[in-house]
Amino acid sequence: MLLARRMAVATATGIWMVALSTAAIAATGDARGLTATGPAAAAQPVVQPPLLDRVMREGTTPLPTPLDSGAVSVETALARRRSVREFAERPLTAAEISQLLWAAQGVTSTDGRRTAPSAGALYPLEIYVATAEGVGHHLPAGHLLEPRLSGDLRSRLSRAALSQPSVSAAPAIFIITGVAERTRVKYGDRAERYIWLEAGHAAQNLLLQATALGLAGVPIGAFSDEALRRELNLPNGEMPLYLVPIGAPR
């Protein structure tokens, strides 16, 4: 059965129209329903980071349920992964975007643990996705997509990334940012080091998931921090860490 969703998302800068059309995904693939076992189950409950805005924005919508198994093994994905900078023009489907966001920072247990490790389970990372329709912000709790900016910002993000063509050409750019204060409360001066390590964990998850989906991408660290902050309208205390353009390889 096909699910077709069309959302009109009101933002301060206009209307972000997102057409979601994807195959229905079996409920058994809902990673959010997994139950923790072993040592993790006995650990203290994870204190989830608060929403930066404290209020869920109008137009926030559930993403398609991610799968927790697939046809491509981890070993095959590792062997096939390559940095790709040229992409086909087709946009990513809602199911693909959902699966990629889940791979980067999806919740995988009832106590809030995620797909990528985090020092002290403090989860300082935020993930955004920029497409031709606008920029959305992933909310791991509930696996939701929150609208942030309307319109196609990919060329402007490319300019912020030293005009790298892979950024403007990709149908989707995943932006990983970090809030150091979440980690600093426990680890002090080592917080920034841990956040950069966590960005690498999340980026590798993204790239391996992309490979398993028949997609490809490239991790990019060459960009102007201030330009990205400005284009994404990031709040104070949140720093850009990584760009990962992803699409179907040409």
Secondary structure by P-SEA (a helix, b strand, c coil): cbbbbbbbccccccbbbbbbbbcccccccccccccccccccccccccccccccccccccccccccccccccccaaaaaaacccccccccccccaaaaaaaaaaaccccccccccccccccccccbbbbbbcccbbbbbccccbbbbbcccccaaaaaaaaaccccccccccbbbbbbbcccccccccccaaaaaaaaaaaaaaaaaaaaaaaacccbbbbccccaaaaaaaacccccccccccccccccc
